[in-house]
Amino acid sequence: MVKIAFNSALAQKALGKDVLVNEKDPETASVYRHESSTGRCLLTLLGLAFILTGLIVGGACVYRYFTPKKLYHGAMHFTEMDNEDIREPYYLPRIDEEVEIRDNVAIINIPSPHFSNGDPAYILHDFQQKLTAYLDLTLHTCFIIPLNTSVVMPPQDLLDLFMQLMSGSYKTYLVHEDLVVTERIDDVDELGFYIGRLCDGKETYRMQRRSEISGIQKRSAEDCFTIRHFENKFVTSTKICKA
């Protein structure tokens, strides 16, 4: 007969393990389950917050860039002198424009004039960046100059002006502005979002008013063109010259 014996110490140790495994504290197990459930809830809420943020931002972008633009049309008849003998405004040269106002920016579309000289252009007044951009549609070239707030009406006042122009004809006068190209701009991103988008992929130059340039200026060799437009209660003839 073979006698089989067990080591009592090992048996007690194994038994002790079973007791520890089988007799866990119910309260401790409940705490672990509660912490795990709380963590999953927090992660779920965090994920939902990111999704909602993405939907809100995405919806705002879609609304901003894909909704129909609200354009306002206006026209002005003008003369270089106050001639009381001219009583019918349609005998005078006329400038037509469309304006769009958004985000403290005024975007003006100037089509080819029918009754006066001048190039078709886009003019963008960025009141946030305090810059004005002229995009000549004939040359496909951008020209940048600091915004002249003493001439250009703020966006809301400009919108009010166009609302008045939509109700009837307007007779006004012409002023002249002489600008000179000074240097080329290689990085249009530094000009802000709107001007950067307008001038992207186009030759872009800085300008300065001729009256602000010191020294003798040779005008005979200059290449000049003119854009006639209005952002106030008068028409401006902007002459831009490239040396």
HUBELGI-V525242 format. One record per pair of residues at least 6 apart in sequence whose C-alpha atoms are under 8 Angstrom apart, sorted by the first residue. I is the first residue (numbers start at 1). J is the second residue. Records with the same first field share a line. If there is no record, write none. Layout:
# HUBELGI-V525242
I=J ; J
This chain:
# HUBELGI-V525242
69=100
70=100 ; 101
71=98 ; 99 ; 100
72=98 ; 99 ; 100 ; 159 ; 162 ; 163 ; 166
73=96 ; 97 ; 98 ; 99 ; 162 ; 165 ; 166
74=96 ; 97 ; 98 ; 162 ; 163 ; 165 ; 166
75=94 ; 95 ; 96 ; 97 ; 165 ; 166 ; 169 ; 170
76=94 ; 95 ; 96 ; 165 ; 169 ; 170 ; 171 ; 172 ; 235
77=89 ; 90 ; 92 ; 93 ; 94 ; 95 ; 169 ; 170 ; 171 ; 172
78=92 ; 93 ; 94 ; 171 ; 172 ; 173 ; 174 ; 234 ; 235
79=92 ; 93 ; 172 ; 173 ; 174
80=173 ; 174 ; 175
81=173 ; 174
82=173
89=169 ; 170 ; 171
93=115 ; 116
94=113 ; 114 ; 115 ; 116
95=113 ; 116 ; 228 ; 229 ; 235
96=110 ; 111 ; 113
97=108 ; 109 ; 110 ; 111 ; 229
98=108 ; 109 ; 110
99=106 ; 107 ; 108 ; 109 ; 159 ; 162
100=106 ; 107 ; 108
101=107 ; 155 ; 159
104=126 ; 127 ; 128 ; 155
105=124 ; 125 ; 126 ; 127 ; 128 ; 155
106=124 ; 125 ; 126 ; 155
107=122 ; 123 ; 124 ; 125
108=122 ; 123 ; 124
109=120 ; 121 ; 122 ; 123
110=120 ; 121 ; 122 ; 123 ; 229
111=119 ; 120 ; 121
112=118 ; 119 ; 120
113=119 ; 120
117=226 ; 228
118=225 ; 226 ; 227 ; 228
119=136 ; 137 ; 138 ; 225 ; 226 ; 227 ; 228
120=136 ; 137 ; 138 ; 227
121=134 ; 135 ; 136 ; 137 ; 138 ; 227
122=134 ; 135 ; 136 ; 137
123=132 ; 133 ; 134 ; 135
124=132 ; 133 ; 134 ; 195
125=131 ; 132 ; 133 ; 147
126=132 ; 147 ; 194 ; 195
127=147 ; 154
129=191 ; 192
130=146 ; 147
131=144 ; 145 ; 146 ; 147 ; 191
132=144 ; 145 ; 146 ; 147
133=142 ; 143 ; 144 ; 145 ; 195
134=142 ; 143 ; 144
135=141 ; 142 ; 143 ; 198 ; 199
136=142
140=202 ; 203
141=199 ; 202 ; 203 ; 204
142=199 ; 202 ; 203 ; 204 ; 205
143=181 ; 204 ; 205 ; 206 ; 207
144=204 ; 205 ; 206 ; 207
145=206 ; 207 ; 208
151=231 ; 232
152=231 ; 232
153=231 ; 232
158=231 ; 232
161=232 ; 233
172=233 ; 234 ; 235
173=234 ; 235
174=234 ; 235 ; 236 ; 237
175=234 ; 235 ; 236 ; 237
176=236 ; 237 ; 238 ; 239
177=209 ; 236 ; 237 ; 238 ; 239
178=209 ; 210 ; 211 ; 238 ; 239 ; 240 ; 241
179=207 ; 208 ; 209 ; 210 ; 238 ; 239 ; 240 ; 241
180=207 ; 208 ; 209 ; 210 ; 240 ; 241 ; 242 ; 243
181=205 ; 206 ; 207 ; 208 ; 240 ; 241 ; 242 ; 243
182=205 ; 206 ; 207 ; 208
183=205 ; 206 ; 207
184=203 ; 204 ; 205 ; 206
185=203 ; 204 ; 205 ; 206
186=204
188=195 ; 196 ; 199 ; 200 ; 204
189=196
190=196
219=243
221=243
222=241 ; 242 ; 243
223=241 ; 242 ; 243
224=239 ; 240 ; 241 ; 242
225=239 ; 240 ; 241
226=237 ; 238 ; 239 ; 240
227=237 ; 238 ; 239
228=235 ; 236 ; 237 ; 238
229=235 ; 236 ; 237 ; 238
230=236
